[in-house]
Amino acid sequence: MNLFKFVNLQPDLLSLTIEGDRIRLVTISARFEQDIFQEFTEEITTYMIPSPAKNIEETRKFIVASRYGIKAGYNLQFVILSKATGEFLGNCGLHGEIRAITPEIGIWLKKNAHGKGYGREAVHTLVKWSKKNIDLDYFIYPVDIRNIPSRKIPESLGGQIIEQSQVKTPTGKILDYLVYKIPSIASFS
């Protein structure tokens, strides 16, 4: 198992909060199970490998597995909240279980949070914090070629396409994935 190597003393990852300008990244917990279950819909997962949970128990299992990975030190899974209102906006994560020195960034936002720059801010906030706290070579960001708003996120961090492939999801969807490499010394635009 690959684990994140923290530059300084490892923070308490199970109660971590990272502040952005308009958003707050808070470690995932059971407190958010209903929001995740309701907002992670078929429409939201159009360009994603995972499918929506069929029932709340599947969401609970996702949260438990996420927290296990956080505790083990190879996963950071956050909910995205509005700083102003505390409203649930979506999920954002840094996944290092395959290779912790080149972790994968993942994000999704609920439908009514689209088009407001929250995804970009969440990823920028996570990348900035990770660069300061974790020993990394670079980040990867997989995204379907048709998901233009999501593609703009790694591009805004200087990401370059390093791979293109077709991926078949467990439900049989075919995704045309681009994998972006975002340098750990990424500049923000």
PyMOL CGO cylinders between C-alpha atoms (Angstrom):
from pymol import cmd
from pymol.cgo import CYLINDER

trace = [
    CYLINDER, 0.00, 0.00, 0.00, 1.31, 3.44, -0.93, 0.3, 1, 1, 1, 1, 1, 1,
    CYLINDER, 1.31, 3.44, -0.93, 1.03, 6.10, 1.76, 0.3, 1, 1, 1, 1, 1, 1,
    CYLINDER, 1.03, 6.10, 1.76, 1.32, 9.85, 1.61, 0.3, 1, 1, 1, 1, 1, 1,
    CYLINDER, 1.32, 9.85, 1.61, 4.61, 11.18, 2.96, 0.3, 1, 1, 1, 1, 1, 1,
    CYLINDER, 4.61, 11.18, 2.96, 3.97, 14.34, 4.92, 0.3, 1, 1, 1, 1, 1, 1,
    CYLINDER, 3.97, 14.34, 4.92, 6.61, 17.07, 4.80, 0.3, 1, 1, 1, 1, 1, 1,
    CYLINDER, 6.61, 17.07, 4.80, 5.97, 18.13, 8.38, 0.3, 1, 1, 1, 1, 1, 1,
    CYLINDER, 5.97, 18.13, 8.38, 4.08, 16.49, 11.21, 0.3, 1, 1, 1, 1, 1, 1,
    CYLINDER, 4.08, 16.49, 11.21, 1.04, 14.70, 9.77, 0.3, 1, 1, 1, 1, 1, 1,
    CYLINDER, 1.04, 14.70, 9.77, -2.16, 16.53, 10.67, 0.3, 1, 1, 1, 1, 1, 1,
    CYLINDER, -2.16, 16.53, 10.67, -5.19, 14.74, 12.10, 0.3, 1, 1, 1, 1, 1, 1,
    CYLINDER, -5.19, 14.74, 12.10, -6.62, 13.71, 8.74, 0.3, 1, 1, 1, 1, 1, 1,
    CYLINDER, -6.62, 13.71, 8.74, -9.93, 12.48, 10.16, 0.3, 1, 1, 1, 1, 1, 1,
    CYLINDER, -9.93, 12.48, 10.16, -10.83, 15.98, 11.35, 0.3, 1, 1, 1, 1, 1, 1,
    CYLINDER, -10.83, 15.98, 11.35, -9.03, 18.09, 8.77, 0.3, 1, 1, 1, 1, 1, 1,
    CYLINDER, -9.03, 18.09, 8.77, -10.54, 21.29, 7.39, 0.3, 1, 1, 1, 1, 1, 1,
    CYLINDER, -10.54, 21.29, 7.39, -8.91, 23.22, 4.55, 0.3, 1, 1, 1, 1, 1, 1,
    CYLINDER, -8.91, 23.22, 4.55, -10.10, 26.77, 3.89, 0.3, 1, 1, 1, 1, 1, 1,
    CYLINDER, -10.10, 26.77, 3.89, -10.52, 28.33, 0.45, 0.3, 1, 1, 1, 1, 1, 1,
    CYLINDER, -10.52, 28.33, 0.45, -11.85, 31.79, -0.35, 0.3, 1, 1, 1, 1, 1, 1,
    CYLINDER, -11.85, 31.79, -0.35, -15.50, 30.72, -0.68, 0.3, 1, 1, 1, 1, 1, 1,
    CYLINDER, -15.50, 30.72, -0.68, -15.36, 27.05, 0.22, 0.3, 1, 1, 1, 1, 1, 1,
    CYLINDER, -15.36, 27.05, 0.22, -14.29, 24.80, 3.04, 0.3, 1, 1, 1, 1, 1, 1,
    CYLINDER, -14.29, 24.80, 3.04, -13.01, 21.24, 2.51, 0.3, 1, 1, 1, 1, 1, 1,
    CYLINDER, -13.01, 21.24, 2.51, -14.04, 19.09, 5.49, 0.3, 1, 1, 1, 1, 1, 1,
    CYLINDER, -14.04, 19.09, 5.49, -13.05, 15.44, 5.94, 0.3, 1, 1, 1, 1, 1, 1,
    CYLINDER, -13.05, 15.44, 5.94, -15.90, 13.19, 4.86, 0.3, 1, 1, 1, 1, 1, 1,
    CYLINDER, -15.90, 13.19, 4.86, -18.02, 11.72, 7.65, 0.3, 1, 1, 1, 1, 1, 1,
    CYLINDER, -18.02, 11.72, 7.65, -21.41, 10.13, 8.28, 0.3, 1, 1, 1, 1, 1, 1,
    CYLINDER, -21.41, 10.13, 8.28, -22.76, 13.60, 8.97, 0.3, 1, 1, 1, 1, 1, 1,
    CYLINDER, -22.76, 13.60, 8.97, -22.92, 14.13, 5.18, 0.3, 1, 1, 1, 1, 1, 1,
    CYLINDER, -22.92, 14.13, 5.18, -24.36, 10.77, 4.11, 0.3, 1, 1, 1, 1, 1, 1,
    CYLINDER, -24.36, 10.77, 4.11, -27.80, 12.11, 3.21, 0.3, 1, 1, 1, 1, 1, 1,
    CYLINDER, -27.80, 12.11, 3.21, -26.37, 14.98, 1.12, 0.3, 1, 1, 1, 1, 1, 1,
    CYLINDER, -26.37, 14.98, 1.12, -24.03, 12.65, -0.75, 0.3, 1, 1, 1, 1, 1, 1,
    CYLINDER, -24.03, 12.65, -0.75, -26.77, 10.08, -1.34, 0.3, 1, 1, 1, 1, 1, 1,
    CYLINDER, -26.77, 10.08, -1.34, -29.24, 12.68, -2.65, 0.3, 1, 1, 1, 1, 1, 1,
    CYLINDER, -29.24, 12.68, -2.65, -26.83, 14.71, -4.79, 0.3, 1, 1, 1, 1, 1, 1,
    CYLINDER, -26.83, 14.71, -4.79, -24.65, 11.99, -6.39, 0.3, 1, 1, 1, 1, 1, 1,
    CYLINDER, -24.65, 11.99, -6.39, -27.15, 11.31, -9.18, 0.3, 1, 1, 1, 1, 1, 1,
    CYLINDER, -27.15, 11.31, -9.18, -27.21, 9.73, -12.66, 0.3, 1, 1, 1, 1, 1, 1,
    CYLINDER, -27.21, 9.73, -12.66, -26.83, 13.19, -14.18, 0.3, 1, 1, 1, 1, 1, 1,
    CYLINDER, -26.83, 13.19, -14.18, -23.82, 14.01, -11.99, 0.3, 1, 1, 1, 1, 1, 1,
    CYLINDER, -23.82, 14.01, -11.99, -22.12, 10.71, -12.87, 0.3, 1, 1, 1, 1, 1, 1,
    CYLINDER, -22.12, 10.71, -12.87, -22.62, 11.02, -16.66, 0.3, 1, 1, 1, 1, 1, 1,
    CYLINDER, -22.62, 11.02, -16.66, -18.85, 11.30, -17.24, 0.3, 1, 1, 1, 1, 1, 1,
    CYLINDER, -18.85, 11.30, -17.24, -17.70, 9.32, -14.20, 0.3, 1, 1, 1, 1, 1, 1,
    CYLINDER, -17.70, 9.32, -14.20, -16.78, 5.70, -13.51, 0.3, 1, 1, 1, 1, 1, 1,
    CYLINDER, -16.78, 5.70, -13.51, -18.80, 5.33, -10.29, 0.3, 1, 1, 1, 1, 1, 1,
    CYLINDER, -18.80, 5.33, -10.29, -22.57, 5.12, -10.39, 0.3, 1, 1, 1, 1, 1, 1,
    CYLINDER, -22.57, 5.12, -10.39, -24.98, 6.65, -7.90, 0.3, 1, 1, 1, 1, 1, 1,
    CYLINDER, -24.98, 6.65, -7.90, -25.67, 4.64, -4.78, 0.3, 1, 1, 1, 1, 1, 1,
    CYLINDER, -25.67, 4.64, -4.78, -28.78, 2.48, -5.08, 0.3, 1, 1, 1, 1, 1, 1,
    CYLINDER, -28.78, 2.48, -5.08, -29.54, 3.00, -1.41, 0.3, 1, 1, 1, 1, 1, 1,
    CYLINDER, -29.54, 3.00, -1.41, -28.22, 4.90, 1.62, 0.3, 1, 1, 1, 1, 1, 1,
    CYLINDER, -28.22, 4.90, 1.62, -26.30, 1.81, 2.78, 0.3, 1, 1, 1, 1, 1, 1,
    CYLINDER, -26.30, 1.81, 2.78, -24.06, 2.03, -0.32, 0.3, 1, 1, 1, 1, 1, 1,
    CYLINDER, -24.06, 2.03, -0.32, -23.32, 5.66, 0.56, 0.3, 1, 1, 1, 1, 1, 1,
    CYLINDER, -23.32, 5.66, 0.56, -22.49, 4.63, 4.12, 0.3, 1, 1, 1, 1, 1, 1,
    CYLINDER, -22.49, 4.63, 4.12, -20.08, 1.98, 2.82, 0.3, 1, 1, 1, 1, 1, 1,
    CYLINDER, -20.08, 1.98, 2.82, -18.39, 4.59, 0.62, 0.3, 1, 1, 1, 1, 1, 1,
    CYLINDER, -18.39, 4.59, 0.62, -17.94, 6.89, 3.62, 0.3, 1, 1, 1, 1, 1, 1,
    CYLINDER, -17.94, 6.89, 3.62, -16.56, 4.06, 5.80, 0.3, 1, 1, 1, 1, 1, 1,
    CYLINDER, -16.56, 4.06, 5.80, -14.12, 3.00, 3.04, 0.3, 1, 1, 1, 1, 1, 1,
    CYLINDER, -14.12, 3.00, 3.04, -13.07, 6.63, 2.51, 0.3, 1, 1, 1, 1, 1, 1,
    CYLINDER, -13.07, 6.63, 2.51, -12.40, 7.12, 6.21, 0.3, 1, 1, 1, 1, 1, 1,
    CYLINDER, -12.40, 7.12, 6.21, -10.44, 3.85, 6.33, 0.3, 1, 1, 1, 1, 1, 1,
    CYLINDER, -10.44, 3.85, 6.33, -8.20, 5.15, 3.50, 0.3, 1, 1, 1, 1, 1, 1,
    CYLINDER, -8.20, 5.15, 3.50, -7.79, 8.49, 5.27, 0.3, 1, 1, 1, 1, 1, 1,
    CYLINDER, -7.79, 8.49, 5.27, -6.81, 6.80, 8.53, 0.3, 1, 1, 1, 1, 1, 1,
    CYLINDER, -6.81, 6.80, 8.53, -4.42, 4.49, 6.68, 0.3, 1, 1, 1, 1, 1, 1,
    CYLINDER, -4.42, 4.49, 6.68, -2.80, 7.53, 5.03, 0.3, 1, 1, 1, 1, 1, 1,
    CYLINDER, -2.80, 7.53, 5.03, -3.36, 6.99, 1.30, 0.3, 1, 1, 1, 1, 1, 1,
    CYLINDER, -3.36, 6.99, 1.30, -6.62, 8.86, 0.71, 0.3, 1, 1, 1, 1, 1, 1,
    CYLINDER, -6.62, 8.86, 0.71, -7.99, 12.31, 1.46, 0.3, 1, 1, 1, 1, 1, 1,
    CYLINDER, -7.99, 12.31, 1.46, -11.73, 12.57, 0.88, 0.3, 1, 1, 1, 1, 1, 1,
    CYLINDER, -11.73, 12.57, 0.88, -13.52, 15.83, 1.60, 0.3, 1, 1, 1, 1, 1, 1,
    CYLINDER, -13.52, 15.83, 1.60, -16.96, 17.28, 1.34, 0.3, 1, 1, 1, 1, 1, 1,
    CYLINDER, -16.96, 17.28, 1.34, -17.08, 20.76, -0.14, 0.3, 1, 1, 1, 1, 1, 1,
    CYLINDER, -17.08, 20.76, -0.14, -19.07, 23.27, 1.88, 0.3, 1, 1, 1, 1, 1, 1,
    CYLINDER, -19.07, 23.27, 1.88, -19.93, 26.91, 1.27, 0.3, 1, 1, 1, 1, 1, 1,
    CYLINDER, -19.93, 26.91, 1.27, -18.00, 29.05, 3.75, 0.3, 1, 1, 1, 1, 1, 1,
    CYLINDER, -18.00, 29.05, 3.75, -20.81, 31.59, 3.83, 0.3, 1, 1, 1, 1, 1, 1,
    CYLINDER, -20.81, 31.59, 3.83, -23.75, 29.24, 4.45, 0.3, 1, 1, 1, 1, 1, 1,
    CYLINDER, -23.75, 29.24, 4.45, -22.36, 25.79, 5.29, 0.3, 1, 1, 1, 1, 1, 1,
    CYLINDER, -22.36, 25.79, 5.29, -24.31, 24.37, 2.34, 0.3, 1, 1, 1, 1, 1, 1,
    CYLINDER, -24.31, 24.37, 2.34, -23.10, 21.01, 0.98, 0.3, 1, 1, 1, 1, 1, 1,
    CYLINDER, -23.10, 21.01, 0.98, -21.70, 21.51, -2.54, 0.3, 1, 1, 1, 1, 1, 1,
    CYLINDER, -21.70, 21.51, -2.54, -20.04, 18.18, -3.41, 0.3, 1, 1, 1, 1, 1, 1,
    CYLINDER, -20.04, 18.18, -3.41, -16.96, 16.00, -2.87, 0.3, 1, 1, 1, 1, 1, 1,
    CYLINDER, -16.96, 16.00, -2.87, -13.27, 16.43, -3.61, 0.3, 1, 1, 1, 1, 1, 1,
    CYLINDER, -13.27, 16.43, -3.61, -10.48, 13.95, -3.01, 0.3, 1, 1, 1, 1, 1, 1,
    CYLINDER, -10.48, 13.95, -3.01, -6.83, 13.11, -3.35, 0.3, 1, 1, 1, 1, 1, 1,
    CYLINDER, -6.83, 13.11, -3.35, -6.35, 9.40, -3.95, 0.3, 1, 1, 1, 1, 1, 1,
    CYLINDER, -6.35, 9.40, -3.95, -2.90, 7.88, -3.52, 0.3, 1, 1, 1, 1, 1, 1,
    CYLINDER, -2.90, 7.88, -3.52, -3.64, 4.19, -3.09, 0.3, 1, 1, 1, 1, 1, 1,
    CYLINDER, -3.64, 4.19, -3.09, -2.10, 3.31, -6.47, 0.3, 1, 1, 1, 1, 1, 1,
    CYLINDER, -2.10, 3.31, -6.47, 0.87, 5.68, -6.24, 0.3, 1, 1, 1, 1, 1, 1,
    CYLINDER, 0.87, 5.68, -6.24, 0.94, 8.19, -3.37, 0.3, 1, 1, 1, 1, 1, 1,
    CYLINDER, 0.94, 8.19, -3.37, 3.67, 10.32, -4.93, 0.3, 1, 1, 1, 1, 1, 1,
    CYLINDER, 3.67, 10.32, -4.93, 1.41, 10.93, -7.98, 0.3, 1, 1, 1, 1, 1, 1,
    CYLINDER, 1.41, 10.93, -7.98, -2.08, 10.97, -6.47, 0.3, 1, 1, 1, 1, 1, 1,
    CYLINDER, -2.08, 10.97, -6.47, -5.28, 11.28, -8.46, 0.3, 1, 1, 1, 1, 1, 1,
    CYLINDER, -5.28, 11.28, -8.46, -7.59, 14.24, -7.92, 0.3, 1, 1, 1, 1, 1, 1,
    CYLINDER, -7.59, 14.24, -7.92, -11.31, 13.59, -8.06, 0.3, 1, 1, 1, 1, 1, 1,
    CYLINDER, -11.31, 13.59, -8.06, -14.22, 15.98, -7.76, 0.3, 1, 1, 1, 1, 1, 1,
    CYLINDER, -14.22, 15.98, -7.76, -17.96, 16.23, -8.24, 0.3, 1, 1, 1, 1, 1, 1,
    CYLINDER, -17.96, 16.23, -8.24, -20.44, 18.99, -7.49, 0.3, 1, 1, 1, 1, 1, 1,
    CYLINDER, -20.44, 18.99, -7.49, -24.17, 18.82, -6.99, 0.3, 1, 1, 1, 1, 1, 1,
    CYLINDER, -24.17, 18.82, -6.99, -26.24, 20.12, -9.90, 0.3, 1, 1, 1, 1, 1, 1,
    CYLINDER, -26.24, 20.12, -9.90, -27.13, 23.56, -8.53, 0.3, 1, 1, 1, 1, 1, 1,
    CYLINDER, -27.13, 23.56, -8.53, -23.47, 24.26, -7.67, 0.3, 1, 1, 1, 1, 1, 1,
    CYLINDER, -23.47, 24.26, -7.67, -22.34, 23.91, -11.31, 0.3, 1, 1, 1, 1, 1, 1,
    CYLINDER, -22.34, 23.91, -11.31, -21.04, 26.91, -13.22, 0.3, 1, 1, 1, 1, 1, 1,
    CYLINDER, -21.04, 26.91, -13.22, -20.07, 28.96, -10.17, 0.3, 1, 1, 1, 1, 1, 1,
    CYLINDER, -20.07, 28.96, -10.17, -16.35, 28.15, -9.99, 0.3, 1, 1, 1, 1, 1, 1,
    CYLINDER, -16.35, 28.15, -9.99, -16.65, 25.97, -6.87, 0.3, 1, 1, 1, 1, 1, 1,
    CYLINDER, -16.65, 25.97, -6.87, -15.00, 22.97, -8.53, 0.3, 1, 1, 1, 1, 1, 1,
    CYLINDER, -15.00, 22.97, -8.53, -12.02, 24.98, -9.64, 0.3, 1, 1, 1, 1, 1, 1,
    CYLINDER, -12.02, 24.98, -9.64, -11.69, 26.59, -6.22, 0.3, 1, 1, 1, 1, 1, 1,
    CYLINDER, -11.69, 26.59, -6.22, -11.95, 23.24, -4.44, 0.3, 1, 1, 1, 1, 1, 1,
    CYLINDER, -11.95, 23.24, -4.44, -9.26, 21.62, -6.59, 0.3, 1, 1, 1, 1, 1, 1,
    CYLINDER, -9.26, 21.62, -6.59, -6.98, 24.68, -6.38, 0.3, 1, 1, 1, 1, 1, 1,
    CYLINDER, -6.98, 24.68, -6.38, -7.41, 24.69, -2.58, 0.3, 1, 1, 1, 1, 1, 1,
    CYLINDER, -7.41, 24.69, -2.58, -6.63, 20.97, -2.33, 0.3, 1, 1, 1, 1, 1, 1,
    CYLINDER, -6.63, 20.97, -2.33, -3.61, 21.22, -4.65, 0.3, 1, 1, 1, 1, 1, 1,
    CYLINDER, -3.61, 21.22, -4.65, -2.20, 24.25, -2.81, 0.3, 1, 1, 1, 1, 1, 1,
    CYLINDER, -2.20, 24.25, -2.81, -2.56, 22.54, 0.59, 0.3, 1, 1, 1, 1, 1, 1,
    CYLINDER, -2.56, 22.54, 0.59, -1.14, 19.25, -0.71, 0.3, 1, 1, 1, 1, 1, 1,
    CYLINDER, -1.14, 19.25, -0.71, 1.91, 20.92, -2.27, 0.3, 1, 1, 1, 1, 1, 1,
    CYLINDER, 1.91, 20.92, -2.27, 2.75, 22.45, 1.12, 0.3, 1, 1, 1, 1, 1, 1,
    CYLINDER, 2.75, 22.45, 1.12, 2.10, 19.33, 3.20, 0.3, 1, 1, 1, 1, 1, 1,
    CYLINDER, 2.10, 19.33, 3.20, 2.77, 16.17, 1.15, 0.3, 1, 1, 1, 1, 1, 1,
    CYLINDER, 2.77, 16.17, 1.15, 5.89, 15.03, -0.73, 0.3, 1, 1, 1, 1, 1, 1,
    CYLINDER, 5.89, 15.03, -0.73, 4.58, 14.70, -4.31, 0.3, 1, 1, 1, 1, 1, 1,
    CYLINDER, 4.58, 14.70, -4.31, 6.01, 14.39, -7.82, 0.3, 1, 1, 1, 1, 1, 1,
    CYLINDER, 6.01, 14.39, -7.82, 2.82, 15.52, -9.55, 0.3, 1, 1, 1, 1, 1, 1,
    CYLINDER, 2.82, 15.52, -9.55, -0.97, 15.09, -9.54, 0.3, 1, 1, 1, 1, 1, 1,
    CYLINDER, -0.97, 15.09, -9.54, -3.10, 13.26, -12.09, 0.3, 1, 1, 1, 1, 1, 1,
    CYLINDER, -3.10, 13.26, -12.09, -6.59, 14.31, -13.07, 0.3, 1, 1, 1, 1, 1, 1,
    CYLINDER, -6.59, 14.31, -13.07, -8.63, 11.91, -15.24, 0.3, 1, 1, 1, 1, 1, 1,
    CYLINDER, -8.63, 11.91, -15.24, -11.62, 13.39, -17.04, 0.3, 1, 1, 1, 1, 1, 1,
    CYLINDER, -11.62, 13.39, -17.04, -13.89, 12.45, -19.93, 0.3, 1, 1, 1, 1, 1, 1,
    CYLINDER, -13.89, 12.45, -19.93, -13.02, 14.41, -23.08, 0.3, 1, 1, 1, 1, 1, 1,
    CYLINDER, -13.02, 14.41, -23.08, -16.65, 15.64, -23.33, 0.3, 1, 1, 1, 1, 1, 1,
    CYLINDER, -16.65, 15.64, -23.33, -16.64, 17.18, -19.85, 0.3, 1, 1, 1, 1, 1, 1,
    CYLINDER, -16.64, 17.18, -19.85, -15.32, 20.59, -20.90, 0.3, 1, 1, 1, 1, 1, 1,
    CYLINDER, -15.32, 20.59, -20.90, -15.97, 22.42, -17.58, 0.3, 1, 1, 1, 1, 1, 1,
    CYLINDER, -15.97, 22.42, -17.58, -14.04, 19.74, -15.68, 0.3, 1, 1, 1, 1, 1, 1,
    CYLINDER, -14.04, 19.74, -15.68, -11.19, 19.75, -18.24, 0.3, 1, 1, 1, 1, 1, 1,
    CYLINDER, -11.19, 19.75, -18.24, -10.69, 23.46, -17.59, 0.3, 1, 1, 1, 1, 1, 1,
    CYLINDER, -10.69, 23.46, -17.59, -9.74, 22.71, -13.95, 0.3, 1, 1, 1, 1, 1, 1,
    CYLINDER, -9.74, 22.71, -13.95, -6.43, 20.86, -14.59, 0.3, 1, 1, 1, 1, 1, 1,
    CYLINDER, -6.43, 20.86, -14.59, -5.68, 23.19, -17.50, 0.3, 1, 1, 1, 1, 1, 1,
    CYLINDER, -5.68, 23.19, -17.50, -5.95, 26.16, -15.09, 0.3, 1, 1, 1, 1, 1, 1,
    CYLINDER, -5.95, 26.16, -15.09, -3.19, 24.49, -13.03, 0.3, 1, 1, 1, 1, 1, 1,
    CYLINDER, -3.19, 24.49, -13.03, -0.85, 23.98, -15.99, 0.3, 1, 1, 1, 1, 1, 1,
    CYLINDER, -0.85, 23.98, -15.99, -1.97, 20.39, -16.50, 0.3, 1, 1, 1, 1, 1, 1,
    CYLINDER, -1.97, 20.39, -16.50, -0.89, 18.61, -19.66, 0.3, 1, 1, 1, 1, 1, 1,
    CYLINDER, -0.89, 18.61, -19.66, -2.53, 15.54, -21.22, 0.3, 1, 1, 1, 1, 1, 1,
    CYLINDER, -2.53, 15.54, -21.22, -0.30, 12.49, -20.75, 0.3, 1, 1, 1, 1, 1, 1,
    CYLINDER, -0.30, 12.49, -20.75, -2.71, 9.73, -21.70, 0.3, 1, 1, 1, 1, 1, 1,
    CYLINDER, -2.71, 9.73, -21.70, -5.92, 9.13, -23.59, 0.3, 1, 1, 1, 1, 1, 1,
    CYLINDER, -5.92, 9.13, -23.59, -7.92, 5.92, -23.36, 0.3, 1, 1, 1, 1, 1, 1,
    CYLINDER, -7.92, 5.92, -23.36, -11.37, 4.44, -23.37, 0.3, 1, 1, 1, 1, 1, 1,
    CYLINDER, -11.37, 4.44, -23.37, -12.66, 3.16, -20.05, 0.3, 1, 1, 1, 1, 1, 1,
    CYLINDER, -12.66, 3.16, -20.05, -15.66, 0.89, -19.64, 0.3, 1, 1, 1, 1, 1, 1,
    CYLINDER, -15.66, 0.89, -19.64, -17.57, 1.53, -16.43, 0.3, 1, 1, 1, 1, 1, 1,
    CYLINDER, -17.57, 1.53, -16.43, -19.15, -1.25, -14.35, 0.3, 1, 1, 1, 1, 1, 1,
    CYLINDER, -19.15, -1.25, -14.35, -22.53, -0.25, -15.85, 0.3, 1, 1, 1, 1, 1, 1,
    CYLINDER, -22.53, -0.25, -15.85, -21.22, -0.57, -19.42, 0.3, 1, 1, 1, 1, 1, 1,
    CYLINDER, -21.22, -0.57, -19.42, -20.77, 3.13, -20.27, 0.3, 1, 1, 1, 1, 1, 1,
    CYLINDER, -20.77, 3.13, -20.27, -17.74, 3.94, -22.41, 0.3, 1, 1, 1, 1, 1, 1,
    CYLINDER, -17.74, 3.94, -22.41, -15.79, 7.00, -21.29, 0.3, 1, 1, 1, 1, 1, 1,
    CYLINDER, -15.79, 7.00, -21.29, -13.15, 8.70, -23.42, 0.3, 1, 1, 1, 1, 1, 1,
    CYLINDER, -13.15, 8.70, -23.42, -10.68, 9.57, -20.69, 0.3, 1, 1, 1, 1, 1, 1,
    CYLINDER, -10.68, 9.57, -20.69, -7.94, 12.15, -20.83, 0.3, 1, 1, 1, 1, 1, 1,
    CYLINDER, -7.94, 12.15, -20.83, -5.42, 11.98, -18.01, 0.3, 1, 1, 1, 1, 1, 1,
    CYLINDER, -5.42, 11.98, -18.01, -3.83, 15.29, -17.12, 0.3, 1, 1, 1, 1, 1, 1,
    CYLINDER, -3.83, 15.29, -17.12, -0.52, 15.60, -15.31, 0.3, 1, 1, 1, 1, 1, 1,
    CYLINDER, -0.52, 15.60, -15.31, -0.49, 18.62, -13.00, 0.3, 1, 1, 1, 1, 1, 1,
    CYLINDER, -0.49, 18.62, -13.00, 2.98, 19.60, -11.80, 0.3, 1, 1, 1, 1, 1, 1,
    CYLINDER, 2.98, 19.60, -11.80, 3.49, 19.75, -8.03, 0.3, 1, 1, 1, 1, 1, 1,
    CYLINDER, 3.49, 19.75, -8.03, 4.89, 23.20, -8.64, 0.3, 1, 1, 1, 1, 1, 1,
    CYLINDER, 4.89, 23.20, -8.64, 1.65, 24.14, -10.39, 0.3, 1, 1, 1, 1, 1, 1,
    CYLINDER, 1.65, 24.14, -10.39, 0.99, 27.80, -10.83, 0.3, 1, 1, 1, 1, 1, 1,
    CYLINDER, 0.99, 27.80, -10.83, -2.55, 29.03, -10.41, 0.3, 1, 1, 1, 1, 1, 1,
    CYLINDER, -2.55, 29.03, -10.41, -4.40, 30.91, -13.14, 0.3, 1, 1, 1, 1, 1, 1,
]
cmd.load_cgo(trace, "trace")
